[in-house]
């Protein structure tokens, strides 16, 4: 066991006083999690602020690996495909990306519902849109209206922790006033060759 002498990632004033740059640190948080999920399919799945600490030199410490998630090989491939469909330049790929990942709608191959989901993911991860309550309400209203016509009937259980991780990272970034380009981070690792995850201890 090792003692980590750092500053809680949400203590922005203390981090600024100590010297580290919060925007660089948050970029590092994003890099760590996107690489873990998209390249290795294996990640620390409990990144609440009490488990993330700023260290001198803009370094980051992650604590508590009691909750980790390993994607199945099949879902790992599908998750990368979905990430590219959401944040890339090919919106026509979103129907297949959602289907391969395990999202199911009452009416299959409904491009309107799939595109609304894509739009919502992109909006919620864009700081300029997220901070504009009117724009977010408009995105939510459109998504709700479309899902009433064609409701989602199933979603992959494997994505739950990944979405939690992404939501926490975006919450940190938006709270800190950071404009980390989430889509760019996603595509950086979704477009890289997939790596073999390290074996867990005792595996």
GIRAUR-V978055 format. One line per field, one symbol per residue. psi: psi as a letter, one per 20 degrees, with the letter a starting at -180 (. if undefined). A space follows every 50 residues. Layout:
BEGIN
psi=???
END
This chain:
BEGIN
psi=qpponapphimhghgghihqohhgghgggggghhggghgikpqpjmlrhi jppprqkkqppprnkhoqppqqhghgghggggghhgiajmhiihghgggh ijppqgoqkohggghhggggghgijohgghiohggghgggggggghhhhn qpiqqphhighghgggggghggghhikqlpnggggghghhiqppqpqqpq pi.
END
